[in-house]
Amino acid sequence: MAVQHLDGANPQLYISNMRDPARTKLEAAEGFMAKELRAIYQHPNWIREMQKEGYSGTLKMLDTINNFWGWQVMDRNIVRDDQWEEFHQSYVADRYNLGMRDWFEQSNPTALAQIAERMLEAIRKDYWQASEQTKRELVEVYTDIARRHDVHTDNAIFKAYVAELAAGYGLSEPGSTDNAADSTTPDQPAPPETQAAEVVRGQQMVETPATPVTEETLWNYAWLLAGIIAAGAIYQFGRTYREWQVLPALFIPRNRKILH
């Protein structure tokens, strides 16, 4: 970031590839990243293996997208738009006809919603110049899963962005409900049964007056305290008496001779 601030461009980033100790080499990060994506994370065979893992496989895919986002934020020159699109086609649009949507629904639908959220965030922050078709598909997936599986996010800016896109595409917003009663205009009175509806209340905090302490109660506590003190004193006296009975036997020899 310091170099970028001074020079206006990111410094060249290299990866030390030491997978083969006999052939270690330095590679440009963008080239290394491209090979990793094609060979592993966007390859249908790797995706099939993740599907066998069920829930943990969905988390691995989500981690892959989050790590990819980390590379994007660190240096936007390393990540390309077509790589984001390939993730979208492989994980969301199911390019290889692997039943990705059904698999996510059965294993962990929230992971797919978070993948779509991360991709939409990349679009919102202008890291990824996605097509309108891609944006529509991502918004549709996110809003559908968020509504059916009660998915929430604390990112208020993202929620506003998705709501704006959803309205433009004619899609329902996450968390919205289609309630006929909401269509009542201010000029129309509510139905009689609504006006006469019983108000249901939950538990309420009610102040309870303190019970006054009488003189008789104080005397009862005093006698109880005196009894406890007396019982302790008697117990301690008995214990001390027994100790004094035992101690002489410990220190005086049995076959002692009295010298005159």
N, C-alpha and C positions, 0 to 999 in steps of 0.2 A: 504493500500500500504506500510505503514511503517513496519507492521508486516511481510508482504510478503518479504520485502527487508531484514529484519533481520533473519527471520526463514526459508525463502525459500518456504513457503507454506501459502496459505490464511487462515485467522482465520475462525473458524466456525461461520456462520451467522444464526441468529434466527429471526423468525417473531413472533411478539406478536399478536396472533389471539384473537381479542376482539369482534367478530361478535355477539357472545352470551354472554352478560355481566355476566350471571350466570355460564358460563363455559369457562372463559378466560384461555388461555394456551399458552405456548411457543412451537413453532414448528421449526424444522430445515428448512431452506429456500428451500433446494432442494426438500424436501417432500411436502412442501406447494405449491411450484411452479408446481410440477407434478400434484397435485390434481386440481389446478386452470385451468391448460391447458386442462386436460381431461374433466372437468365438464363444462367449459365455452367456452374458446376461440377456441378450436378445436372440439367442439361438433356441429353436423349438425343442431341441433335446434337453437343454437345461431347464426350460419351462416345464416340460413333462416330468422331470425329476422333482421339481418343486411341488408339482401337483400331488405327487405320491406322499409328500410330507404333510399334506393337509394344512392345519392351522399354522404350524411353524413355517411352511412354505410361503404362505401369504405374508408373514412378517419378513421373510427374507426378501421378497419382492419389494415390499414397502421400504426396507432398509436400502435396497439398491437404488430406488428412486431418490431417497433422502440423501444418500451419498453422492449421487449424480448431481443433485441440487447443490451440495456443498462445493463440488468442483466448479459448478457454474458460477457461484457467488465469488469464489476465490479468484477465478480468472475466466471471464466470459469468452475469451478467445480459444479456450480449450474445448468448449462444448459447442456443437453445431445444432442448428434448427432441425436438420434431418434426423439427428440422433434422438431428440425429444419426440419427434413424430414417429420414429420407429418404436420407441417405448409405448407410445399411445396405441399404435397399430397392434403391437404384440400383446400388451397387457389388458387394454381396454376394448379395442375394436376386434380382437381375436383374429388376427391375420391368418393364423395357421389352423383355424377351426379346431381348437382344443377344448372348446366348452368353457372358456375362461369365466364368463359371467355366472354360469351355474356353479362352477367350482368355488368361486368367491362367495356366492350366496350360501353354499353349504358349509364352507370352512370358516370364513371370516369376512362378511360383507363390509364391515367398517374399514378394513384394510384397503379395499378397492375405492371407497369414498375418500380416504386419505391420499391415495395415489392420485385420484382426480383432483383433489384439492391442491396438492403440490404442483401438479401440471398447470392448473389454472393460475396459481400464484406466479409461476414462471412467465406465463403470458401477461398477467396484470402488471408485472414489474418490467416488462419489455425485454426480458431475457430471451424469449422465444416468440418469434413472429409466426404464429400459427394461423392456419386458414379458418374461415368462418365455419366450415363443416366440422373441423376438429373441435373448435370451441363449443359448438352446439352439442356435439356428442359428449364432451366432458361435463358440460353443465347439466345435460339430461341425466347422465349417470349419477352425478353427485346429488342432484335434487331428488331423484327417485330413491336412492339409498338413504339419504338423510331423512326423508319423510317416512319411509317404511321401517327404518331401524333406529330412529331417534338419535341420529348423529348430530352432535353440536360442535361448534368451534368458538373460541373466545376472540377470534380475529374479526373485529367489527368491520374493518375496511374490506376484508375478503367477503364477508356476508353481504355487504352493500353491493360489491362488484358482481357477485353471483346473482343477487336479486335483480340487478339492472339487466344482466345478460338474459336471465330467465324471462323477464318481462318482454324483452325484445324478441326472443324466440317463441314466445307464447307458451312457456313452460311454467308450471307451478313452482313457487318458491319453497325452499326447505322449511318445514315446520308450519306451512300454511294449511288451513283447514277450510273445507267447503261446507259452510254452515248456512242454511237457508235463513236462519234467524238474523244473521248479520246483514241481510239485504234490506232490513227495515229502515226506512228513511226517517229523519227527525220529524217530518210532518205527519207521519203515520203513527198512531198510538200502538203500543204493544198489545198483543192479544190478551183477553181477560185472564186466561189461565196463567199467563206470564206475570200479570199484575198481582194476582192472588197467590202466587207461589210462596210457599213457606220458606222463610229465611232459615237456612241451616247454619248453625254456628258450631265451632269446635270447642275445645277446652278453653276456659277463661281463668285468668288469675284473679282470685277474690281474696281481699284482705281479711284475715281472721283475727279478731281481738285477742290479746294475750290474756291468759287466765291469771287472776291476781293470786299472789302467794299469801296464805293466811299464817297467823302466829302458830297455829297448831302444826302446820306443815313444817315450819322452821324448827320447832321443838322435836318433831319426829326425825328430821335430818340430824339434829344435834345429838340425840340419843343413839342414833345409828352410828354416827362417827365415833362417839365415845365407846360404844361397844366394840367397834373395829380396833380402836387403839388398845383397849383393855385386852382383847384376845391376842393381839400381837405381843403385848408385854408378857402375858402368861406363857405364850409359846417360847419367847426368847428366854424367860427365866428357867423354864423346864429344860431347854436345850443347854443352857449354861451349867445347870446343876448336873446334868448327865456327863458333860465334859469333865467337870471337876471330879466326878466319881471314877472316870476312866484314866485320867492323867496319872494319878499316883501309881497305878498298876503298871504303867508303861515305863516309869523311871526308877522304881524301887525294885532291886533284884529279889527273886523269890527266896533263895537260900542265902540270905544275908547273915553275917555274924556281927553281933553287937560287941564292940570293943570297950573295955573298961580301962 
